[in-house]
Amino acid sequence: MSERSFHNVYNLSDEQLENLDKAEEMLESQHLNSAEKLLLDMLEKSPKCIPVLNNLGVLYGKYFLEYEKAISYYNEVLELEPSNEWARNERRRYERYLNY
């Protein structure tokens, strides 16, 4: 695999990194069910994988409009990494949608 231009903070394997890239491509090309399946398979293998949890939050919040499900994934991220401001902001956004 080619050298990555970022620091792999979560120590993800090459396979995980490749699958995350695939999932993001699927989201961009609107292959949402395929992205969901891939991300859920990844989560089953690594239930505490923060990038997978974040991507599931994006999938359910932005694409499926299932805000409660998105919030639950962001809650999981924040349990594992309380200082994750991105997850906190996304969760807050979807909580606002539920309160309208």
N, C-alpha and C positions, 0 to 999 in steps of 0.2 A: 504494500500500500504506500502511496506517496506521503511525504511528510505533510502534516497538517499545519496550518498557519495560526492555530490557536492552542492554548494550553488546555489539555484534557483534564479539567478539574475534577471530574467525577470518575476518572480512571476507567472509562468505558472501553470495552474490547473493540477491535476493528469491526467485528460483526455487528455490534450494537451501533457503532457510528454509521456503518453502511445502512443498516436498517432504519435508523433515524433519518438519514438523508432520503431514503426511499419513501418513508412515510410523509416527509415534508413535500416531496415532489408530488405524491398522490394527493395531498391536500390542495396544493396549488393547481393541479389539473382536475380537481373536483371528483377524484376517485375516492370518495369519502368512506364507503363501506370497506374498501380494500385497506385504506389507511387505518381504520378502526380495528380491523382484524389483525393487522400487523402489530399495531401498538398494544392491543390486548394480549397477543401472544408474547410480546416482549415483556409486558408487565407480569405475566404468569411466571416467566423465567427469573425475573428480577423485580420483585414487588416493591422495592424501595428505590427504584431508579428514577431520580428526580427529573431528568429530561423527558422520560416517557410519561410520567405523571403530568408534567407541564404540557406536553403535546396533547394528551388526552383532554386536559382542561380547555385547550384551544379548540380541539375538534368539537367537543360537546357545547362549548359556549358560543364560539363564532360561527360554526357551520351547522350544527344540529339544533341550536337555540334551546338546548336542554341545560338551563342555567343551574339548576340544583345539582345536576351531575357534575358540571364544570366546577362548581364551588366545592364539591366533595373532593375532587382531585386536587384542587389548590389547597384545601385543608390538609390533605395528606402531605403535600410538599412542605407546608409550613410546620407540620409536626416534625418532619425530618430535618428541616432547615429553617428555623424560625426567623432568620435574618433575610430571607429571600423576598426582597421588596417587589420584584416583578410579580411573583405569585400573589403577594398581598394586594397589590394594585388590581390585578385581574379579578381576584375574588371579590374585592370591593365593588368593582364595576358590575359584576353579575348580580351581586346582592342588591344593588340599586335597581336593576331591572325587575327583580322579584318584588320589590317594594312599591312599584308603580301600579 
